[in-house]
Amino acid sequence: MSNNDLAIVVLAAGKGTRLKSSLAKVLHRAGGRTLVEHIVRAGEPLKARETVVVVGHQAEQVAAVIEPLGAATVLQHPQNGTGHAVQVAKRALGRARIALVLPGDAPLVRAETLKALVATHRNGNASATILSAVVADPSGYGRIVRKSETAVSAIVEESRLTDEQREINEINSAIYCFTLEKLWPALTQVKPNNKHRELYLTDAIAVMSGKGETVLAQLAGDSREVLGCNTRADLAEVDRIFREWKRSALMDAGATIQLPETVLIDPDVTAGEDTVIEAGVQLLGKTKLGARCTVKTGSVVMDSVVGDDVKVEAHSLVVESRLEDGVTVGPFARLRTGTHVKSGGRIGNFVETKKAIIGEGAKVPHLTYVGDAKIGAKTNIGAGTITCNYDGFQKHPTTIGKGVFIGSDSVLVAPLRIGDHAYIAAGSTITQNVPADSLGIARGRQVNKPGWAAKKRRELAAAQQPKKSARRGNRKKSNRKSKKRR
């Protein structure tokens, strides 16, 4: 069904005082995204003609999040309630006939649920349709009071409930679908007769129902979809649910996740078949894992592209990097932004890389820093090697050819080029280019002095002898003085 006549309105102007935060409520994060971004994304599959976000607190920051998603913003100032917020959005809705209104702090709602709500509204020729949910503990929520199996007579806020109505466990989600030609007249009749002196959408629904207009309620298939985020505990619970859904989706797609409750996965992450994710792993941002990969305990992979048959050993950090097929990383490795490890490359324990290209089959096994460097295929970098890429003013590149052997504890001072199949002697500080097939040595010549250590020990022993004699003499004098006193 076409939604050319549908507009989506997201109410995101509130501050969220119960969160006790300087950050606007809808900018808090759960499940890897801000709350308002989740809401806007949930509406995208409906292909509405307009998506309008009503902003207030920290309006510019909210706009920066949702405008890249194609949504427009309108400012509500002052914030005089949900009814007033929709009135503020009226001009931006253009020629829309139906409006889907969502709060900016209920991020778990799914596109399928919203589609079903709109379909129920259209098929029932309703003036208003409410998304409701049945919950075990309805305290804190307004209740749906029905006058028939499908029709609603009122939404009653908890403070106004009768004893009989308190037994109702069907709650209002604050997600609605309205026929606008019915909504606008109803809103003009709403009065701010509440302690906050605000205009509420629920009162507009009561006006419609009182006039005999059709008001329906559509039950959410999963009551968790209507959960709001009013407290830090709410945020934590919503985040937990998002993570649970994402892990289930990856496992359904063929990945293995060990101790799933310990694994954190963001919504845009993908993983290929037979990939194994061990306990305590975090897969963040837009990370893409290929097939048959293993990410071991305690590792974090963020915004990275990982090929097939890659192994990320325990407690490694991979950020904004690319790992081609068959690469091994870690344990305890740190790959920073701009690292590209080509097929079969190996980054070992306690290695740090940054803006580095590691060639096919090249090895950087352990205790090494490689920054602003390009390393050729089959090159081996010995333990303790560092590329000195920063001179205090700017960064400089190091280029190492293919088949090069860099001896342990070498210092490569950029800018520098080392040719193919060259050798660098261990312990060298290389400051000049090394041609292909050459041996680079830059260290002091070793000198052995026979007997030096034995002589040094004798000198030290002799130096200690007078001190011992002096201490014995002092003790004898002290004894004589003591005898005279006695």
C-alpha positions in Angstrom: 0.0 0.0 0.0 1.3 3.4 -0.9 2.0 5.9 1.8 2.1 9.0 -0.3 -0.5 10.7 2.0 1.4 9.7 5.2 3.6 11.9 7.3 5.6 10.8 10.3 5.9 13.2 13.3 8.5 12.4 16.0 8.1 14.3 19.3 11.7 15.0 20.4 11.6 18.4 22.2 11.7 17.3 25.8 14.6 17.5 28.2 14.1 14.3 30.2 14.6 15.6 33.7 14.3 12.1 35.3 17.5 11.1 33.6 19.3 13.8 35.6 21.5 14.7 32.6 22.7 17.8 30.8 22.0 15.9 27.5 18.5 16.0 26.0 16.7 12.8 26.5 16.5 11.8 22.8 20.3 12.1 22.4 21.0 9.4 24.9 22.1 6.2 23.4 20.9 2.6 23.6 21.6 -0.3 21.3 24.4 1.6 19.6 22.4 4.6 18.4 20.7 7.7 19.9 17.1 7.2 20.8 15.8 9.6 18.2 17.8 7.9 15.4 16.2 4.6 16.2 12.8 6.2 15.9 13.5 7.9 12.6 15.1 4.7 11.1 12.0 2.6 12.2 9.8 4.9 10.1 12.0 4.7 6.9 10.5 1.5 5.5 7.1 3.1 5.5 8.3 5.5 2.8 6.2 8.4 4.1 6.1 11.7 2.2 7.5 13.6 5.1 9.3 12.8 8.3 9.2 15.8 10.7 11.0 15.9 14.1 9.7 18.4 16.6 12.8 19.7 18.5 13.3 21.9 21.5 16.1 21.2 24.0 19.4 21.1 22.3 17.6 21.5 18.9 20.8 21.9 16.9 22.4 18.7 18.2 19.2 16.7 17.6 19.0 18.1 14.0 22.6 17.1 13.4 21.6 13.5 14.2 18.4 13.2 12.2 18.8 15.5 9.2 21.4 13.2 7.5 18.6 10.6 7.6 16.3 12.8 5.5 14.1 14.1 8.3 13.1 17.8 8.7 12.9 19.6 12.0 10.5 22.2 13.5 11.2 24.1 16.7 8.7 23.9 19.6 9.3 26.8 21.9 8.1 26.8 24.6 7.2 23.1 25.0 3.5 23.1 25.8 2.7 19.4 25.6 2.3 16.7 22.9 -0.8 18.3 21.4 1.0 21.6 21.0 4.0 19.8 19.5 1.8 18.4 16.7 0.2 21.8 16.1 3.7 23.2 15.7 4.4 20.6 13.0 1.2 21.3 11.0 2.7 23.5 8.3 5.6 21.1 7.7 3.2 18.2 7.1 2.2 19.7 3.7 -0.5 17.7 1.9 -0.3 14.7 4.2 -3.7 13.2 5.0 -2.6 10.8 7.8 0.1 11.4 10.5 1.9 8.7 12.4 3.0 10.3 15.7 5.8 8.8 17.7 7.6 9.8 20.9 11.4 10.2 20.5 12.2 8.1 23.5 10.6 4.8 22.6 13.3 3.3 20.3 12.3 -0.4 20.3 9.3 0.0 18.0 9.8 -1.9 14.8 8.9 -0.9 11.2 6.6 -4.0 10.9 4.6 -2.8 13.9 4.2 0.7 12.5 3.1 -0.7 9.2 0.5 -2.8 10.9 -0.7 0.3 12.9 -1.2 2.3 9.7 -2.9 -0.6 8.0 -5.4 -0.9 10.9 -6.1 2.8 10.8 -6.7 2.8 7.0 -8.8 -0.4 7.0 -10.9 0.8 9.9 -11.5 4.2 8.4 -10.5 5.6 11.8 -10.0 9.1 13.1 -7.3 7.9 15.5 -5.6 4.6 16.1 -3.5 3.9 19.2 -0.7 1.4 19.5 -1.3 -0.3 22.8 0.4 -3.2 24.7 -0.6 -5.6 27.4 1.9 -5.7 30.2 2.2 -7.5 33.6 2.8 -4.3 35.5 1.0 -1.3 34.0 1.9 1.2 36.8 3.0 4.5 35.5 1.2 4.2 32.2 -2.2 5.5 30.9 -4.8 2.8 30.4 -6.8 2.0 27.3 -10.5 1.9 28.2 -12.4 0.1 25.4 -16.1 0.4 24.6 -15.9 -2.7 22.3 -13.5 -5.3 21.2 -11.9 -2.9 18.7 -13.0 0.6 19.6 -11.6 2.8 22.4 -13.6 5.2 24.6 -10.7 6.9 26.3 -7.1 6.9 27.5 -7.1 7.4 31.2 -3.9 8.7 32.8 -2.8 6.8 36.0 -3.6 9.8 38.3 -7.2 9.8 37.1 -7.9 6.0 37.3 -10.8 4.6 39.2 -10.2 1.4 41.3 -11.8 -0.6 38.5 -9.7 0.9 35.8 -6.5 0.2 37.8 -7.1 -3.5 37.0 -6.7 -2.8 33.2 -3.3 -4.0 31.9 -3.6 -2.6 28.4 -1.5 0.5 28.2 -1.1 3.5 25.9 2.3 3.5 24.1 2.0 7.2 23.0 2.3 6.1 19.4 -0.7 7.1 17.3 -2.0 7.3 13.8 -4.4 10.2 13.0 -6.5 11.3 10.2 -5.5 15.0 10.1 -8.8 16.5 9.0 -10.3 15.0 12.2 -7.3 15.8 14.4 -7.0 19.6 13.8 -10.6 20.4 14.9 -10.2 18.2 18.0 -7.0 19.9 19.0 -8.7 23.3 19.0 -11.1 22.0 21.6 -8.4 20.7 24.0 -7.9 22.8 27.1 -4.8 22.8 29.3 -6.7 21.5 32.3 -3.8 19.7 34.0 -1.2 20.5 36.5 1.4 21.2 33.8 -1.0 23.5 31.9 -0.2 21.7 28.6 -2.1 20.4 25.6 -2.2 16.6 25.4 -2.9 14.4 22.4 -4.7 12.0 24.7 -7.3 14.8 25.3 -7.8 15.2 21.6 -8.5 11.5 21.3 -11.1 11.9 24.1 -12.7 14.7 22.1 -12.9 12.5 19.0 -14.4 9.6 20.9 -16.9 11.9 22.6 -18.1 13.0 19.1 -18.6 9.5 18.0 -15.5 9.3 15.8 -13.9 5.9 15.3 -10.9 5.5 17.7 -9.2 2.1 17.4 -6.3 0.4 19.3 -3.8 -2.0 17.7 -2.0 -4.3 20.1 1.8 -4.5 19.7 2.9 -8.1 19.1 5.8 -7.6 21.5 5.0 -5.4 24.5 8.7 -4.5 24.8 8.4 -2.3 21.7 6.5 0.4 23.6 9.1 0.8 26.4 10.1 4.4 27.0 13.3 5.7 28.4 12.6 7.9 31.4 15.3 6.8 33.7 18.8 5.4 33.5 17.4 2.0 34.4 15.0 2.2 31.4 18.0 3.1 29.2 19.9 0.0 30.4 16.9 -2.3 29.9 16.3 -1.0 26.3 19.9 -1.3 25.5 19.9 -4.9 26.8 16.9 -5.8 24.6 18.5 -4.2 21.5 21.7 -6.2 22.1 19.7 -9.4 22.6 17.8 -8.9 19.3 21.0 -8.2 17.4 22.8 -11.3 18.7 19.8 -13.4 17.8 19.8 -12.0 14.3 23.5 -12.9 13.8 23.1 -16.4 15.1 20.1 -16.9 12.9 22.4 -15.8 10.0 24.9 -18.6 10.9 27.3 -17.1 13.4 28.2 -18.7 16.7 28.2 -16.6 19.8 29.6 -18.0 23.0 28.0 -16.7 26.2 25.8 -14.3 24.2 24.8 -12.2 27.2 28.5 -11.1 27.5 28.8 -9.9 23.9 28.1 -6.4 22.7 27.1 -5.9 19.1 26.0 -2.7 17.4 23.0 -2.7 15.0 25.0 -2.2 11.7 27.4 -5.1 12.3 27.3 -8.1 10.0 29.0 -11.5 10.3 29.4 -14.4 7.8 28.6 -18.0 8.2 30.5 -20.1 10.7 32.2 -17.1 12.3 32.8 -17.6 16.0 32.5 -14.8 18.5 33.8 -15.6 21.9 32.7 -14.3 25.3 33.3 -10.7 26.2 33.8 -9.4 22.6 32.5 -6.0 21.4 31.7 -5.5 17.7 30.9 -1.8 17.2 30.0 0.7 14.5 29.8 -0.6 10.9 32.1 -3.6 11.4 31.7 -6.4 8.8 33.1 -9.8 9.5 33.5 -12.4 6.8 32.9 -16.1 7.0 34.8 -18.6 9.3 36.4 -15.8 11.3 37.2 -16.1 15.0 37.1 -13.2 17.4 38.5 -14.3 20.7 37.7 -13.2 24.3 38.0 -9.5 25.2 38.6 -8.2 21.7 37.0 -5.0 20.4 36.5 -4.5 16.6 35.1 -1.1 15.6 34.2 0.2 12.1 36.4 -2.3 10.4 36.1 -4.6 7.4 37.3 -8.2 8.1 37.7 -10.8 5.3 37.2 -14.5 5.5 39.2 -16.9 7.7 40.5 -14.1 9.9 41.6 -14.8 13.5 41.5 -11.9 16.0 43.3 -13.3 19.1 42.3 -12.4 22.7 42.2 -8.8 24.0 43.0 -7.1 20.7 41.7 -3.7 19.5 40.9 -3.1 15.9 39.6 0.3 14.9 38.8 1.6 11.4 41.0 -1.0 9.8 40.8 -3.5 7.0 41.9 -7.1 7.4 42.0 -9.3 4.3 41.5 -13.0 4.1 43.6 -15.3 6.3 45.0 -12.5 8.5 45.9 -13.2 12.1 45.9 -10.4 14.8 47.0 -10.5 18.4 46.8 -11.4 21.2 47.0 -8.0 22.8 47.5 -6.1 19.5 46.2 -2.6 18.7 45.4 -1.7 15.2 44.5 2.0 14.9 42.8 4.0 12.2 44.1 3.4 8.6 45.7 0.0 9.1 45.3 -2.4 6.2 46.6 -5.9 6.6 46.7 -7.8 3.3 46.0 -11.5 2.8 47.9 -13.8 5.1 49.5 -11.0 7.0 50.2 -11.4 10.7 50.1 -8.9 13.5 51.4 -10.4 16.8 51.2 -9.7 20.5 51.8 -6.2 21.8 52.1 -4.7 18.3 50.6 -1.3 17.5 49.9 0.0 14.0 48.6 3.2 12.6 48.0 4.2 9.0 50.1 1.2 8.0 49.8 -1.1 5.0 51.1 -4.6 5.8 51.7 -6.6 2.6 50.6 -10.1 1.8 52.2 -12.7 4.1 54.2 -10.0 5.9 54.8 -10.6 9.6 55.0 -8.1 12.5 55.1 -10.7 15.3 55.6 -8.8 18.6 56.5 -5.7 20.6 56.6 -3.4 17.6 55.2 0.0 16.6 54.5 0.6 12.9 53.0 4.0 12.0 52.7 5.8 8.6 54.4 2.9 7.0 54.1 0.6 4.0 55.5 -2.9 4.4 56.0 -5.2 1.4 54.9 -8.8 0.9 56.7 -11.5 2.9 58.7 -9.0 4.9 59.5 -9.8 8.6 59.7 -7.1 11.2 61.7 -8.2 14.3 60.7 -7.7 17.9 61.1 -4.3 19.4 61.2 -2.4 16.1 59.7 1.0 15.8 59.1 3.4 13.0 59.9 7.0 14.1 57.3 8.8 12.1 57.0 12.1 14.0 59.8 14.7 14.2 57.9 17.0 16.6 56.3 19.0 13.8 54.9 16.6 11.2 54.5 12.9 10.3 56.8 11.1 7.8 56.4 7.8 5.9 58.5 4.7 6.0 58.4 2.4 3.0 59.8 -1.1 3.3 60.0 -3.3 0.3 59.1 -7.0 -0.2 61.1 -9.8 1.4 62.9 -7.5 3.8 64.2 -8.7 7.1 64.3 -6.2 9.9 66.4 -7.3 12.9 65.1 -7.0 16.4 65.2 -3.7 18.3 65.7 -1.6 15.2 64.7 2.0 15.0 63.7 3.3 11.5 63.7 7.1 11.4 61.4 8.4 8.7 61.3 9.6 6.0 62.9 6.3 5.0 62.9 3.7 2.2 64.3 0.2 2.5 64.6 -1.7 -0.8 63.4 -5.2 -1.6 65.2 -8.1 0.1 67.3 -5.9 2.2 68.5 -6.8 5.7 68.7 -4.5 8.7 71.0 -5.7 11.5 69.5 -6.1 14.9 69.9 -3.0 17.2 70.4 -0.6 14.3 69.1 3.0 14.2 68.6 3.5 10.4 68.4 7.2 9.3 69.3 6.8 5.6 67.7 4.8 2.8 68.9 1.2 2.3 69.1 -0.1 -1.2 67.7 -3.4 -2.4 69.6 -6.5 -1.4 71.8 -4.5 1.0 72.6 -4.9 4.7 72.0 -1.9 6.8 74.0 -1.5 10.0 73.9 1.5 12.2 75.3 0.7 15.7 78.5 1.2 17.7 81.2 -1.5 17.3 81.3 -4.0 20.2 84.5 -4.0 22.3 85.2 -6.9 24.8 87.6 -6.1 27.7 88.9 -9.4 29.3 89.1 -9.4 33.1 87.3 -6.0 33.4 84.4 -7.4 35.5 86.7 -9.3 38.0 88.8 -6.1 38.4 85.7 -4.1 39.0 84.5 -6.5 41.7 87.9 -6.2 43.5 87.8 -2.4 43.4 84.3 -2.4 44.9 85.4 -4.8 47.6 88.4 -2.7 48.5 86.3 0.5 48.6 84.0 -1.2 51.2 86.9 -2.4 53.5 87.8 1.0 55.2 84.1 1.6 55.9 83.9 -1.7 57.7 87.1 -1.0 59.8 85.8 2.4 60.7 82.5 0.9 61.9 84.4 -1.6 64.1 86.5 1.2 65.6 83.5 3.2 66.4 81.9 0.2 68.2 85.1 -0.2 70.4 85.1 3.4 71.4 81.4 3.2 72.3 82.1 0.2 74.5 84.9 1.9 76.4 82.6 4.9 77.1 79.9 2.6 78.4 82.3 0.9 80.8 83.5 4.3 82.3 79.9 5.2 82.9 79.3 2.0 84.8 
